[in-house]
Amino acid sequence: PLLGVHSSVTGRFWRQRAVSRRAAELAVQQHGIDALLADVVVGRGVSPDELESFLSPSLKRQLPDPSVLMEMDGAAARLADAVISRETIGIFGDYDVDGTTASALLSRYLREVGAEPLVHLPDRFTEGYGPSAAGLASLEQRGATLIVTVDCGSNHGALLEPLDADVMVLDHHKMSDRPEVA
């Protein structure tokens, strides 16, 4: 048994994993941790270089570089320009928990930096899923020169064509192909 424990709560037998002695010793030397802890983390495949991040995780360190997202730098610049020039920014969010949360976070952030965004959350029964032509037009009619869709998918290019406002599409799903946008 490992550390005098025979099994987990679920009944699985505990046994020590094979550990690279060199990696464990390096972890102890570089990070000043206990040898037993070094054995456990190295046994889980954590390299000495990853040890600090593994033992003291932070959201900031775990997030990928946002610039890897398609056209992120241009989108960030356009949004910053809209805030600086006091344009009206419209947010069209999906009605589900992802969309409402994203809309709330984005609108809260924009208000913190001095913008006064308009938010449209569609009625799922009357507007359906994704952006609606009426909802997008409503944001534009209320003065939005930049509309940000959040969690509405990415394949609604035909709805965007009649708009004079710039549209930014933000969605957490991986796109299969680049959307058809005019």
PAPABA-819625 format. One record per residue (C-alpha): residue in three letters; residue number from 1; x, y, z. Coordinates in steps of 0.25 Angstrom, whole numbers, plus 2048, in hexadecimal, padded with zeros to 3 digits. Example, Ala and Ser with C-alpha at 12.3 -4.5 7.8 and 13.67 -1.06 7.14 Angstrom:
["ALA" 1 [831 7EE 81F]]
["SER" 2 [837 7FC 81D]]
END
This chain:
["PRO" 1 [800 800 800]]
["LEU" 2 [804 80E 7FD]]
["LEU" 3 [806 817 80A]]
["GLY" 4 [7FF 80C 812]]
["VAL" 5 [7F2 80E 80A]]
["HIS" 6 [7ED 801 803]]
["SER" 7 [7E2 807 7FA]]
["SER" 8 [7DA 813 7F7]]
["VAL" 9 [7CC 816 7FA]]
["THR" 10 [7C7 810 7EE]]
["GLY" 11 [7CF 803 7F1]]
["ARG" 12 [7DB 805 7E7]]
["PHE" 13 [7E8 7FF 7EC]]
["TRP" 14 [7F2 80A 7EE]]
["ARG" 15 [800 807 7E9]]
["GLN" 16 [80C 810 7E6]]
["ARG" 17 [80E 813 7D8]]
["ALA" 18 [81C 812 7D1]]
["VAL" 19 [824 81E 7D3]]
["SER" 20 [830 823 7CD]]
["ARG" 21 [83A 825 7D8]]
["ARG" 22 [842 830 7D1]]
["ALA" 23 [835 838 7CE]]
["ALA" 24 [830 837 7DD]]
["GLU" 25 [83E 83B 7E2]]
["LEU" 26 [83E 847 7D8]]
["ALA" 27 [831 84B 7DD]]
["VAL" 28 [835 84A 7EC]]
["GLN" 29 [842 852 7E8]]
["GLN" 30 [83C 85D 7E0]]
["HIS" 31 [82F 85F 7E7]]
["GLY" 32 [833 85B 7F6]]
["ILE" 33 [827 852 7F7]]
["ASP" 34 [826 845 7FF]]
["ALA" 35 [82B 838 7F8]]
["LEU" 36 [81E 831 7FA]]
["LEU" 37 [816 83D 7F3]]
["ALA" 38 [821 83D 7E8]]
["ASP" 39 [81E 82E 7E6]]
["VAL" 40 [80F 830 7E5]]
["VAL" 41 [810 83C 7DB]]
["VAL" 42 [81A 835 7D3]]
["GLY" 43 [812 828 7D3]]
["ARG" 44 [807 830 7CD]]
["GLY" 45 [80F 835 7C2]]
["VAL" 46 [812 843 7C7]]
["SER" 47 [820 847 7C2]]
["PRO" 48 [829 850 7CB]]
["ASP" 49 [827 85C 7C2]]
["GLU" 50 [818 85B 7C4]]
["LEU" 51 [818 858 7D3]]
["GLU" 52 [816 867 7D7]]
["SER" 53 [80A 868 7CE]]
["PHE" 54 [804 85B 7D2]]
["LEU" 55 [806 85D 7E1]]
["SER" 56 [801 86C 7E1]]
["PRO" 57 [7F7 86C 7D5]]
["SER" 58 [7F1 87A 7D1]]
["LEU" 59 [7E7 87D 7C7]]
["LYS" 60 [7F0 887 7C1]]
["ARG" 61 [7FC 87D 7BE]]
["GLN" 62 [7F2 872 7B9]]
["LEU" 63 [7EB 87B 7AF]]
["PRO" 64 [7F1 87A 7A0]]
["ASP" 65 [7F6 886 799]]
["PRO" 66 [7E9 88D 794]]
["SER" 67 [7F0 891 787]]
["VAL" 68 [7EF 883 782]]
["LEU" 69 [7E0 884 780]]
["MET" 70 [7DC 888 772]]
["GLU" 71 [7DE 897 76F]]
["MET" 72 [7DE 89A 77E]]
["ASP" 73 [7E8 8A5 77D]]
["GLY" 74 [7E0 8AC 773]]
["ALA" 75 [7D3 8AA 77B]]
["ALA" 76 [7DA 8B0 788]]
["ALA" 77 [7DF 8BC 780]]
["ARG" 78 [7D1 8BE 77A]]
["LEU" 79 [7CA 8BD 788]]
["ALA" 80 [7D4 8C6 78E]]
["ASP" 81 [7D2 8D1 783]]
["ALA" 82 [7C3 8D0 785]]
["VAL" 83 [7C5 8D2 794]]
["ILE" 84 [7CF 8DE 792]]
["SER" 85 [7C6 8E5 788]]
["ARG" 86 [7BA 8E3 790]]
["GLU" 87 [7B2 8DB 786]]
["THR" 88 [7A6 8D3 78A]]
["ILE" 89 [7A9 8C4 78B]]
["GLY" 90 [79E 8BA 78A]]
["ILE" 91 [79F 8AC 790]]
["PHE" 92 [797 8A1 78B]]
["GLY" 93 [797 895 794]]
["ASP" 94 [791 888 793]]
["TYR" 95 [786 885 79D]]
["ASP" 96 [78D 879 7A4]]
["VAL" 97 [796 879 7B0]]
["ASP" 98 [7A3 87B 7A7]]
["GLY" 99 [79D 887 79F]]
["THR" 100 [797 88E 7AB]]
["THR" 101 [7A3 88D 7B3]]
["ALA" 102 [7AC 891 7A8]]
["SER" 103 [7A3 89D 7A5]]
["ALA" 104 [7A3 8A1 7B4]]
["LEU" 105 [7B2 8A0 7B5]]
["LEU" 106 [7B4 8A8 7A8]]
["SER" 107 [7AA 8B3 7AB]]
["ARG" 108 [7B0 8B4 7BA]]
["TYR" 109 [7BE 8B5 7B4]]
["LEU" 110 [7BA 8BF 7AA]]
["ARG" 111 [7B3 8C8 7B4]]
["GLU" 112 [7BF 8C7 7BD]]
["VAL" 113 [7C8 8CD 7B2]]
["GLY" 114 [7BD 8D8 7AF]]
["ALA" 115 [7B4 8D2 7A4]]
["GLU" 116 [7A5 8D1 7A5]]
["PRO" 117 [7A2 8C5 79D]]
["LEU" 118 [794 8C0 798]]
["VAL" 119 [791 8B2 79C]]
["HIS" 120 [787 8A9 794]]
["LEU" 121 [784 89B 799]]
["PRO" 122 [77A 894 790]]
["ASP" 123 [76D 88E 794]]
["ARG" 124 [770 87F 791]]
["PHE" 125 [761 87D 78D]]
["THR" 126 [75F 889 784]]
["GLU" 127 [76D 88B 77E]]
["GLY" 128 [773 87D 77F]]
["TYR" 129 [782 879 780]]
["GLY" 130 [78D 882 77B]]
["PRO" 131 [78C 890 777]]
["SER" 132 [77F 895 771]]
["ALA" 133 [77E 89F 766]]
["ALA" 134 [774 8A7 76E]]
["GLY" 135 [77D 8A7 77B]]
["LEU" 136 [789 8AB 773]]
["ALA" 137 [781 8B6 76C]]
["SER" 138 [77C 8BB 779]]
["LEU" 139 [78A 8BD 77F]]
["GLU" 140 [78E 8C5 772]]
["GLN" 141 [781 8CD 772]]
["ARG" 142 [785 8D1 781]]
["GLY" 143 [792 8D6 77C]]
["ALA" 144 [79C 8CA 77D]]
["THR" 145 [7A7 8CC 773]]
["LEU" 146 [7AE 8C0 778]]
["ILE" 147 [7A6 8B3 77C]]
["VAL" 148 [7AD 8A8 783]]
["THR" 149 [7A6 89A 783]]
["VAL" 150 [7A9 891 78E]]
["ASP" 151 [7A7 882 78F]]
["CYS" 152 [79E 883 782]]
["GLY" 153 [7A6 87A 779]]
["SER" 154 [7AD 87F 76D]]
["ASN" 155 [7A5 87B 761]]
["HIS" 156 [79C 886 760]]
["GLY" 157 [7A3 88F 755]]
["ALA" 158 [796 891 74D]]
["LEU" 159 [790 898 759]]
["LEU" 160 [79C 8A2 75A]]
["GLU" 161 [79C 8A6 74B]]
["PRO" 162 [791 8B1 74C]]
["LEU" 163 [797 8B7 758]]
["ASP" 164 [79F 8C4 758]]
["ALA" 165 [7A5 8C2 766]]
["ASP" 166 [7B2 8BA 767]]
["VAL" 167 [7AF 8AC 76D]]
["MET" 168 [7B9 8A4 776]]
["VAL" 169 [7B6 895 778]]
["LEU" 170 [7BA 88F 785]]
["ASP" 171 [7B7 880 788]]
["HIS" 172 [7BE 876 790]]
["HIS" 173 [7BC 86A 786]]
["LYS" 174 [7C6 867 77C]]
["MET" 175 [7C2 86B 76E]]
["SER" 176 [7C2 860 763]]
["ASP" 177 [7C4 86B 758]]
["ARG" 178 [7C6 87A 757]]
["PRO" 179 [7B7 880 757]]
["GLU" 180 [7B2 886 74A]]
["VAL" 181 [7B2 895 74E]]
["ALA" 182 [7B1 8A0 744]]
END
